[in-house]
Amino acid sequence: MDQRERLQVTGALRAGRARADAPSASSRLQGKLVHTCERQTGRLAPWTRIRPDSSAMALHIRDFREADRAALIALWEACALTRPWNDPDADVDRAVTSRDATILVGTVDDVVFASVMAGHDGHRGWIYYLAVSPDRKARGHGREMMAEAELWLKARGAPKVQLMVRQGNETAAAFYTALGYERQDVTVLGKWLTPSPEAE
Ligand SMILES: CC(C)(COP(=O)(O)OP(=O)(O)OC[C@H]1O[C@@H](n2cnc3c(N)ncnc32)[C@H](O)[C@@H]1OP(=O)(O)O)[C@@H](O)C(=O)NCCC(=O)NCCS
């Protein structure tokens, strides 16, 4: 069974995950018997045992820890997510000290390979800093990180999740479309409430 089929199977089981630092569903299911579902027809196939896949080790998704900071920011830089006007350290500080935001990291052998920041503004859920290490792309990790972030937001009562994609980031736009995200008929406006770093 490949990684994508496994994720389809585990999707429903993720809803039962109680703690953000528990192993991700795909990790927890390794060695267990599960029903698989054929992608095309939706028919249930016979029971299958999920085996650890040593070539594409399962991602362990957990809350950010202070010891992750340098690796996390290096990941954001490798994924071209940092901008001169956003201090990544300050972004981490704000997220980890807020009750309404979180940073989840995806690790293999406790090495950070993926991240996502999620926040609830009291009305909508928002996603920032979704990143998968360039050498681990196209293995379903981005989809896994988004599934965990969506669960986190849903658990806090967010009825809808939104995100912003920078102009020209066609890869991210195609990725989010594959996950069911739709272009919204809105214009994003912004205004600095502190002295604009762009003016410096
Ligand atoms: C965008 C990003 C997170 C995707 O991560 P990933 O682990 O490679 O994506 P996945 O393997 O989980 O792909 C999930 C789905 O998106 C699709 N997808 C991913 N990249 C795609 C692309 N360039 N074009 C079309 N579809 C794409 C995959 O085909 C897959 O669909 P499927 O499951 O139906 O086959 C990763 O490319 C990244 O870190 N980019 C740099 C940072 C960035 O731009 N972040 C978003 C900021 S808004």
Ligand as a Chemical Component Dictionary entry (heavy atoms), coordinates in Angstrom:
data_LIG
# 
_chem_comp.id                   LIG 
_chem_comp.type                 NON-POLYMER 
_chem_comp.pdbx_formal_charge   0 
_chem_comp.three_letter_code    LIG 
# 
loop_
_chem_comp_atom.comp_id 
_chem_comp_atom.atom_id 
_chem_comp_atom.alt_atom_id 
_chem_comp_atom.type_symbol 
_chem_comp_atom.charge 
_chem_comp_atom.model_Cartn_x 
_chem_comp_atom.model_Cartn_y 
_chem_comp_atom.model_Cartn_z 
_chem_comp_atom.pdbx_ordinal 
LIG C1  C1  C 0 3.669  23.421 -1.108 1  
LIG C2  C2  C 0 4.341  22.271 -0.344 2  
LIG C3  C3  C 0 4.107  22.433 1.144  3  
LIG C4  C4  C 0 3.786  20.934 -0.829 4  
LIG O1  O1  O 0 4.312  19.897 -0.005 5  
LIG P1  P1  P 0 4.460  18.392 -0.537 6  
LIG O2  O2  O 0 4.802  17.544 0.630  7  
LIG O3  O3  O 0 5.422  18.368 -1.677 8  
LIG O4  O4  O 0 3.014  18.076 -1.096 9  
LIG P2  P2  P 0 2.274  16.667 -1.057 10 
LIG O5  O5  O 0 3.224  15.600 -1.492 11 
LIG O6  O6  O 0 1.606  16.484 0.261  12 
LIG O7  O7  O 0 1.177  16.887 -2.185 13 
LIG C5  C5  C 0 -0.212 16.867 -1.878 14 
LIG C6  C6  C 0 -0.970 17.044 -3.151 15 
LIG O8  O8  O 0 -0.627 18.280 -3.789 16 
LIG C7  C7  C 0 -0.251 18.033 -5.138 17 
LIG N1  N1  N 0 0.839  18.917 -5.508 18 
LIG C8  C8  C 0 1.931  19.224 -4.785 19 
LIG N2  N2  N 0 2.726  20.058 -5.494 20 
LIG C9  C9  C 0 2.109  20.245 -6.674 21 
LIG C10 C10 C 0 2.417  20.978 -7.844 22 
LIG N3  N3  N 0 3.567  21.687 -7.952 23 
LIG N4  N4  N 0 1.570  20.949 -8.895 24 
LIG C11 C11 C 0 0.424  20.240 -8.810 25 
LIG N5  N5  N 0 0.063  19.518 -7.745 26 
LIG C12 C12 C 0 0.909  19.525 -6.680 27 
LIG C13 C13 C 0 0.246  16.622 -5.157 28 
LIG O9  O9  O 0 0.113  16.078 -6.446 29 
LIG C14 C14 C 0 -0.652 15.949 -4.165 30 
LIG O10 O10 O 0 -1.876 15.586 -4.749 31 
LIG P3  P3  P 0 -2.424 14.087 -4.616 32 
LIG O11 O11 O 0 -2.306 13.708 -3.155 33 
LIG O12 O12 O 0 -3.841 14.202 -5.069 34 
LIG O13 O13 O 0 -1.545 13.281 -5.484 35 
LIG C15 C15 C 0 5.887  22.254 -0.621 36 
LIG O14 O14 O 0 6.079  22.253 -2.010 37 
LIG C16 C16 C 0 6.636  23.439 -0.022 38 
LIG O15 O15 O 0 7.106  23.376 1.114  39 
LIG N6  N6  N 0 6.798  24.524 -0.810 40 
LIG C17 C17 C 0 7.598  25.681 -0.374 41 
LIG C18 C18 C 0 6.905  26.465 0.720  42 
LIG C19 C19 C 0 5.560  27.015 0.280  43 
LIG O16 O16 O 0 5.387  27.532 -0.820 44 
LIG N7  N7  N 0 4.579  26.892 1.205  45 
LIG C20 C20 C 0 3.239  27.371 0.992  46 
LIG C21 C21 C 0 3.148  28.814 1.383  47 
LIG S1  S1  S 0 1.536  29.497 1.013  48 
# 
loop_
_chem_comp_bond.comp_id 
_chem_comp_bond.atom_id_1 
_chem_comp_bond.atom_id_2 
_chem_comp_bond.value_order 
_chem_comp_bond.pdbx_ordinal 
LIG C1  C2  SING 1  
LIG C2  C3  SING 2  
LIG C2  C4  SING 3  
LIG C2  C15 SING 4  
LIG C4  O1  SING 5  
LIG O1  P1  SING 6  
LIG P1  O2  DOUB 7  
LIG P1  O3  SING 8  
LIG P1  O4  SING 9  
LIG O4  P2  SING 10 
LIG P2  O5  DOUB 11 
LIG P2  O6  SING 12 
LIG P2  O7  SING 13 
LIG O7  C5  SING 14 
LIG C5  C6  SING 15 
LIG C6  O8  SING 16 
LIG C6  C14 SING 17 
LIG O8  C7  SING 18 
LIG C7  N1  SING 19 
LIG C7  C13 SING 20 
LIG N1  C8  SING 21 
LIG N1  C12 SING 22 
LIG C8  N2  DOUB 23 
LIG N2  C9  SING 24 
LIG C9  C10 SING 25 
LIG C9  C12 DOUB 26 
LIG C10 N3  SING 27 
LIG C10 N4  DOUB 28 
LIG N4  C11 SING 29 
LIG C11 N5  DOUB 30 
LIG N5  C12 SING 31 
LIG C13 O9  SING 32 
LIG C13 C14 SING 33 
LIG C14 O10 SING 34 
LIG O10 P3  SING 35 
LIG P3  O11 DOUB 36 
LIG P3  O12 SING 37 
LIG P3  O13 SING 38 
LIG C15 O14 SING 39 
LIG C15 C16 SING 40 
LIG C16 O15 DOUB 41 
LIG C16 N6  SING 42 
LIG N6  C17 SING 43 
LIG C17 C18 SING 44 
LIG C18 C19 SING 45 
LIG C19 O16 DOUB 46 
LIG C19 N7  SING 47 
LIG N7  C20 SING 48 
LIG C20 C21 SING 49 
LIG C21 S1  SING 50 
# 
